[in-house]
Amino acid sequence: MNRRIKEFVDIGEHVSLDELIARLSEVRDLLPEGSGAELRLRGDDVFGRKITIAYMRELSDEEAEMERRYTEASREAKVLQLERLQAELGINDDVPAARASLRMVA
C-alpha cells in the first residue's frame, strides 16, 4: 500500500547541546528515504517546549491490514446507506440510470 502516515519524535526541553546533537543525528540516520522530515519548536512558557520532528513513513503490514478492513467496512456501509436512500426516494433499477440513479462518492 502506498499510503503514508505522519510520525512524530519529541525531544524534551532540558537537554544539553551535545545530547541534542546526538539525538538529532540518531533520528536523521533512522529516517526512511524520502521522508520529508520537518523540525519544529512547539509549546510555550507555561506548558514547556519540545522540539518535534515530523516525517512521513509507509504503513506497516499490520497498519495496512487494519486500513484495508476499515476501508471495506466503510464502503459496505456507504453502499447500504445508498440503497436505503434510493429506496426512500423510490428510485429503482427500472428507471433510466441517467435520470434517476444516485452515485456514491467515497
DAVENFEN-V474338 format. One record per backbone hydrogen bond with DSSP energy under -1.0 kcal/mol. NH is the residue of the N-H (numbers start at 1). CO is the residue of the C=O. If there is no record, write none. Layout:
# DAVENFEN-V474338
NH:CO
NH:CO
This chain:
# DAVENFEN-V474338
5:57
7:55
9:53
11:51
15:13
20:16
21:17
22:18
23:19
24:20
25:21
26:22
27:23
28:24
29:25
30:26
35:32
38:54
40:52
42:50
44:48
48:44
50:42
51:11
52:40
53:9
54:38
55:7
56:35
57:5
59:3
64:60
65:61
66:62
67:63
68:64
69:65
70:66
71:67
72:68
73:69
74:70
75:71
76:72
77:73
78:74
79:75
80:76
81:77
82:78
83:79
84:80
85:81
86:82
87:83
88:84
89:85
91:86
100:96
101:97
